[in-house]
């Protein structure tokens, strides 16, 4: 379905399929107006081409000298008007020794130096927000990474961002986020970084940077269905089972599938099958040799540009359907109802699950737990360090409810082939931040206990090579059986699973 990107025709076709299967199973529609669909009002959020940014009289060019960063979950604002606003240098991003007092940065344009490290990532890890959130009272935050923006990167970063309409109302109170070239930073500061200390004042800025919103090309939809419970006393309570129905769409260029995958496998091996392993060095990459002739002797070259997302999250979406089918076929019916939600927009920043939990089609307080599956189709020893037939990662199972975590462990012991749970990615402060990166967190922020099931990352993650022939279907089926058995146990308890841990601020920043 052309990569099932949220807000495109391919995703509409994918959600039509899920809804049709749910109808065949006899599930009850629980979306808008008696349908299986909950429409999520997504818009494309893009900078106005007429935007202006002038440093001490010198215009900076959108897409060449700077690009506007997305909101990053509410960290950055959506527009910026300035006349004679001062610039202040805040040092190297992530260096706590150079932290400035927020009083010094209030109302100013804060410029960070974030040079690329040996692993090819910006220093300070842009995915961490703590260093930037400190300066929420600034007028704008500008992060300098490269000496210049390659045209392809400028075009890619200037692409419209997808957001939920109406959620950006407080944006005027947040700083605008900019990614700038180091040359632009020199113009804004009046001197290169190596001659400045944190706290140095730079030039003054005049700006008018505005964002424009247009609807997505096609509707973005959650698919919502219910398998009714059998006990009238608790049938109005729900055990939720979820996955995401979207993926990344289409790449901006085509690659030969076989040679691309061979290179990805080799790079993944260099990292020790570990998402936190060291990135291959330029010398290692230069030394790689892929025998393309041998690959094409097996079958002809196949150029592809579609992010198929078989594991991410075709595996979770199909698993939710399989679990629904098992509930329908089983002779015994659960006491509580089972709520199935296939969320859209996970790849855009958990937008579909955020919208569903903000605007639930059932009472939010009636959801007793949520079981989320994202990438449950791999997990072999060639995919991830420590992988194998019994491998399964769990995240969040005890973060809100000790009882839920204990129940999961107990049910697993009764399985014909129990899993060996890998909890390493659930550790507080883990750099992969998995707890905050999939749809389960949107439930957890409202105090709903969750469990996230995944067989982990692998070389095909977010690549065009994530295709169905690499799924381990036996492994996936056993994950599905476990999730089914856990859901059934939760649905038949004589009480709601107990929440005994502090609940987060539903509108605050997620911290693992």
N, C-alpha and C positions, 0 to 999 in steps of 0.2 A: 504493500500500500504506500509506495514511495516514501518509506521511512516514518509514516504516521505522525508527522510533526503536528503539534497542537495548532488548531486553527486553519488546517488545510483539508482539501478534499480527501486525501489519503487517510487522515485520522477519522473523518466522517465515515468513510467506508469501513474502517476498522471497528468503530463503535457500533455501526449498523450490524456488523457481524456478531459482536458480543451480545447485543440486545436480542438479535434473532435466536441465538443459541439459548439465552436465558428464557425466552418465550417458549421455545420447544420443550424445555425442561419443566415448564409450568411454574416458574418463579413469578412472584407478584411484582409488577412494576412499582417503583418507589421514587421516581424522578418527578419532573414537573408535570402538572396537569394530567396525572394518570398514565404517564409514559415511563419508559425506562431511562429517559435522558434528563439530566440536570444541565442546562446550558450555563456555561461559565463565560461571563462577558469580557473576553480578552480583547485587548487593543494592541496595536503596534505603536511603540513609543520610540520616536526618532527625533534627532535634533533638527530644528528648522535650518535649512540651508542658508538662510539669511542671517544666521547668528554671527555675532562679531565679538572678538576678543582682542583687545589692543593693549600692548605692554609699552608704557612710556612713549606712546605715539606710534609704535610699530605694530601693524596688524599681524596677528597669527592666523594661520589658515586651517580651517576645520578639515580633518581628514589627512592633513600633511603634518601640521605642528601639534595638533591635539585632537583627541576624540573624547566624547562624553561617555562616562562610565555608567552602567546600569545601576539601579537602586541598591543592589546587594542586600536585599531583604530589609529595606528601609533605612540603610545607612546614609545614602546620598539623596539629595533632592532632585527636582525636575527642571528648575530654571534658575537663572542667575542674572541679576541686573546690578551693575556696578558703575560708579563714577568716581575715579580717584581713590579706589580701594587699595590699601597697602598690601604688599607681599612680605611674608616672613618665611625664613628657611627653618625647617624643623629637623634637619639632619637626615641620617640614613634610616629608612623605614625599618621598624622592628628593633632598633637600638635603644633600649630603655634608658641608657645612660644619657641620651640626648633628649629625653622627653621634656617638652616645654610645658609650662603652666598654662592651663586653658584660659587664664586671664590674659596672657600675652597674645593668644591667637584669636580671641573673640573678634568677630567682624572682619578678620583679615583673610587673605588667600594664603593657605599653608602649603608650602612646597616640600616634598620629600624626594630624596635621592634613593632609588631602588635599583641599583645596577644588577645585571644578571650574574648569578653565581656560577660556579663550575658545573652545577647540574642543569644549567639552562633556565632556572627559575629566578624570578625577581627576589632579591634579598628581602627578608622580613615576611616572606610568604603572604602574598596578597590575599589568599583565602582566609587568613586570620584577620579578624576585624578589630581586635582590642586596641592596636596602635592607632587606628584611624578613629574609632568611636570616641577616643579621648578628646578629639577636637570637634565635637558635634556642634560647637557654637561658632565655628569658623564660617566665613562666607563661602569658601570653596576649598577643596583639597585637591592638589595637583600632584601626581606621582610621575616622576621622570624615570624612564626605564632605558630607552635606546637613544643613540645619537640622532637617529632619524627613524621615521615610521616607513617601512617598506610599503609601496603602494597596495600590495595585496593585503597586508595587515591593516592598513588604514581603511580599506574597503570593508574588510571583515568586521573590524571593531566599530565601524560606522553603521553596520546593519541595524535595523530597528530591533528594539528589545520588546519582548512580549510581556504584558502586565495585565492585571485585572483592573478593569475600568473602575474608577471611583476610589481606589485604595490609596491614591497618591495625594489625597487632600492635605495632609500635614506637610507636604514636601517643601513648602515655602520656608519652613522652620529648620530645614536640614541643609547642610552644605552641598553644593554641586560637586560631583566627582569628575575629575579630569585625568586622563592619561596623556602626558605631554612628552615631547622629545627633550633630550638634555640640552639641545640648542635652544629650544623654547624656554627651558628653565633658566638658562643664562640670560636670555632677554628679560625675563620676568624679574630675576634677582639682580641683574646688572653686573654679575660676576660669575665665574665658574664655581662649582661646588668646592673644589680643592682650595679655594681661597676664603671660604666662609666657615663660620661656626654656627651651630644651632642657635637660633635667636636673632641672627642677622636680618635686618630689614632690607628689602629690595626696592623695586620700582613701584609705581602705582598703576592700577589696571582700570580700564574702562571696558565694560562688557554688556552685551545683551544676548544671552544664550537662552533660547526657548526650546521646549519640547513640544512636538505635535503628536496627537493621538489619532489613529484611524482604526476602524474595526478590522479584525482578521478576515482573510479571504473567505473562510468558511466557519461555521459554528464550532466552538470547542465544547465538548460535552463529557461530563461524568456519566457513567452507566451505573444505575442504582437498582438493585433488586432485593427481594426479601423471600426467604423460605420461612413460612410462619411456624411459630412454636406451637406445641400441643397442649401446654398447660395455660388455661386462661389467666391464672394468677400471675404468671411471669411472661406471658407471650408478648407483652408490650415492652420487654427488655430485649436487647440485641447483643449478640456476639458478632462483631464486624470482621470481615475478611476482605483484604484489599490487595490491589496491585495497580500498576499504572499502564494505561493503554497507549501512551504516546512514545515517540522516540525522536531522533534528531533530524529526520527528513533526508535531504539530498546534499551531498558534498558539492563544493564549487569546482571540482575537477574529478576526472575519472582515473582510476588506477587499475592495474592488472591484479586481479584478486590473488592469484597464486603467489606471485613474487612479493606482493605486499604482505601476505600472511606469513610467508617464510621469513621475511625481515622482522615482522612483529614478534614471531616466536623467538628468533635469535636475540632480539633486544630484551625480551622478557626473561630469557635464560640468563642474560648478563646481569639482570637485576635480582637474580636468585628466586624468581617466581614470587616476588615480594613487592607489593605496591609501595612500600617504604624503602625498597632497596635503592642503592645509588644509581643514578641515571648513567647510561653508557657515555663514556668520554668521546669527544670528537675523533680521537685516534682509534678507539674501538670500533666506532661506526665506520670509519674509513677503511678499517681492515676487514669488515664483513664482506663476504662474497656469496651471492645467491646465484646458484647455477640455474638461470632462467631457461636455458635450452633443455635441461633435464626435466624441469617442471612442464614445459610445453610439449615435451615428448609424450607425457602422460595424457594431456589433452590440450586443446588449443587455448591461447590466451583469452581471458574473459575480462574485459574492462567493465568496471562497475563504479557507480557513484552514489548508490543508495545505501543509507544506513539502515540495514534490515532490523536490527534490534531483536534478534531471535531470543537471546538470553535476557536482554535488557529492553523491555520487560515482557516480551512475548511469553517467556517461560512462566512468569508470575500470572499473567492474564489467562493463559490456558489452564494453569493450575487452579485458579479460582473457579473456572468453569468445571473442571474435573471434580473439584470438591463439592460444588453445587450438585453435580450429577450424582455423586455418592450419597448426599443427603436425601435426594429425591428417591433413589433406589433402595435405600436402607429400610428394613422392616420397622425399626424403632425410630420414632420422631423425637427430636430434642424438645425439652420443655420451653426453653427460651427460643426466640426467633433468631435466625441467622441473617445478617445484613451484608450483602455483597456490594462493594463499590469499586469499580474500575475507574481510577482517577485519570483525568487528562492533565497535561501541563506539568508533570513531575520534572521533566527535563528543562522546563523554563523557570524552575525555582519553587516546586511544590504548589503550583498555583491552583490546580484542581482540588487537591486535598485541603488546602487553605480555604478555598471558597466553600467546600462542602461542610467543613467543621464550623465555619463562620455562619453558614446558611444551611444547616442540616435539614434534610427532608423528613427526618424523624426527630423526636426530642433528643437533644444532645445528651441530656442526663440519663437517657434510657440506654445508652451504649455502655455496656459493662466492661468491654475489653476490645482491643483491635489487634488483629494478627495480619502483619504486612509481609508480602513476598515480593522481592525485587532481585532478579538474577538468581534463580534457584535451579538452573539447568546445567551447571558445570561442576566444578569442585574436584576434579581428578588431580592426581599427583603431578600431571604435566601442566595443570592450570594454576595451581597455587601451592606455596610452600606448606607442607603438611597435609596436602589433599589426599583424597582416596574415597573409596565407596562409603565410608562412615563419616565423611567430613561434612560439617554444617556449622556456619557461623550464627551466633545469636547476639543480638544487641538489644538492650533496653528491658530485658525480661524482669529485672528486679529494681528498676529505677523508680518505679512508683508503687509496686506491690511485691512484697516478699512472697506472698502466697502464690502469685502468678508464676514467679520464677521457680518455686518449688513444685508447682503443679506440672510445669513443662518438663522438668527433670523426671518426675514420677511417671508421667505418661510415656516419655521416651524409653524408660526401662521396660515397658510392656510391649514395645514394638518387636516384630520378628527379627529385625536387624537394627538394634539401637544405634543412634548416631553418637559420635564423640564430638561434643560441642566445643567450638573454638570461641572463647570469650575475649580474646586479646583486643579485638576492635571495639569492645565495649568499655575499655578502660577510660577513666576520666582523663581528659586532655589528650587523647590519642590524636595524632596529627591528621589522620584520615577523616575524623569528625563524622563518622557514619551515622551516629545517633541523630544528627541534625540534617542529614542529607537525603532522606527518603520520606514517603508520605506518612509513616507512623508518627513522626514528631508533631504533625498538625493535630493529631488526636491527643498526644501526650501533653501538649501545652494547655489543654483544657482539663487535665487531671484524669484522662482515660488511660488505664494501664495498657501497655502495648508489648508486643514481641515482634522483633524484626528477624525474619528468616532469610538467609542468603548463602549461596555456595561460594560467594566471593568474586573478587576481581580476577581478570585474566588478560591475556594478550589481545583479545578481540574486543575488549571493553571500549565502547564509543568509536569503533572502527567499522568500515564497510564490510569487514570479514566476520561480523557477528551474525552467522547464518545457521539455519536449522540443522545442517548435517554435523555440526559440532556439539549439539546438545546430547547429554547423557540422559536418555529418557528413563532408564531404570532408576537412576539416582533421583531424578526429578519426581518420579511417581512415589518413591518412598518419603520424600519431603512432603508431598501432598497428603499422603496417608497420615503422617505425623500431625500436620496442621489440622486435618479433619478430626483426628482423635482428640486433639487439644480443644478444638472448638466444641466438640460434642461434650467433653467433660465440663467445660465452662458453662455450657448451656444447661446442663443437668444439675449443677450445684444447687444445694438448698439455700444458698445465700449468694449475693453478689461478691465477686472476688474483692478482697479487702485492699483498699489503698492505705498504706501505712508510711508512705514517704512524702516529703514536701512536694507540692505541685508547683510548676513554674508559673510565671506571669504569662498569660496567653498572648500578650502583645509585646513581650520582651524579646531579647535576643537569645537564641538557643546557645547553650554552652554544654559541651559534653564533659 
